[in-house]
């Protein structure tokens, strides 16, 4: 479990830069840099009448990760201590990114 800071303020799961989903999926199977990754769990709060999965945001979260070229990826799980997700104002998951990505 990683400490997560999410800057995607318009995601339905975001509450004060913390995530209410409980777990997320980072995409980017062929990513070589952070901008080639994304938070596939992103849900635009403006487009979906959706409520968060958890009542309260969590400081730590389980992160499944397809970015196999990242040093923090171990068998499709993120093992970083701290993860930053960027994409303020994103309209879709492809406009988000895992800022913690580091290529092996």
N, C-alpha and C positions, 0 to 999 in steps of 0.2 A: 504494500500500500504506500502510495506517495502523497506528500502534501501537494495539493493542487491550488494554483492561483489562476483563475480564469478571467481574462480581460474581455471576453465576449459578452458584454453587458446586456445585449438584447436576446440572449439565449433564454428560453423558458426555464432552464434548469439553474441559471445563475442567480445567486443571492449574495450580494456584497462580495463579489469575486470568488465565491465558493460555489461548489456544485451540489445540487440537491438530488442528482440522479442515483448516486450510490456507486456507479461504475461508468466508465466511458470507453469508447473504442477510438484509437488513433489510427487513421488510415495513412497510406503512403508506401505501399509494397515496394516500389522502385525508387523511393525518395533518396536523394543525395544531399539535400539541404532542408532546413526547416520549412521553407515555403512550399515544398513539395509534399508536405504532410497536411493532415486536417483532422479536426474532431468530428468524426462521423456521427457522434451522438447529438450534435447541434440541432436544436429545434428553435426556429424563429418565433419568438413570442407574439409577434404581430400577425403572423399567418395562421397560427394554430391556436384554437381555444383549448389550451392544454394546461394542466396543473402539474407541478413538480412531483416527482416520484416520492420524495421524502418530505416530511413536514419541515425539517430543519436542514440547513446546509452542513456538509461535513468538511473538516479540514483535511482529512485523508480519504483517499479513494482508490479503488482498484482500477488499473488501466490496462486493457488489452491493447496490443499494439501490432500493427502489420508492418511497421517500418523496420524491416529486418536488417537494414544497413546501419542502424543506430546503435551506439555503444551501450545504451541503456536497455536494449531489447534482449530478453532472455526467454527463448521458447515462446514468443508472442506475448510476453508480459513485460510491462515497463518496471524496471528495478531501480529507477532513479529515486533519490530521496525527496526531491522537490521537482515539480513539473509546472511550467507556465504555458498556458494556452493563450494565443493572441488572435485578434480578429475583431476589434471593436467596430461595431456597425455592420457586421457581416449579414448578408442576406441568404447565404447558403453555406453548407459545411465546407465547401471548397474555398471559401473566403476566410477560413480559420486556419491555424497552424500550431504545431507543437514547437514552441520557441526553445525547448530544452533539447531538441534533436541535435545529436553530434554524430557525424559519420565515422564509422569504424575505420 
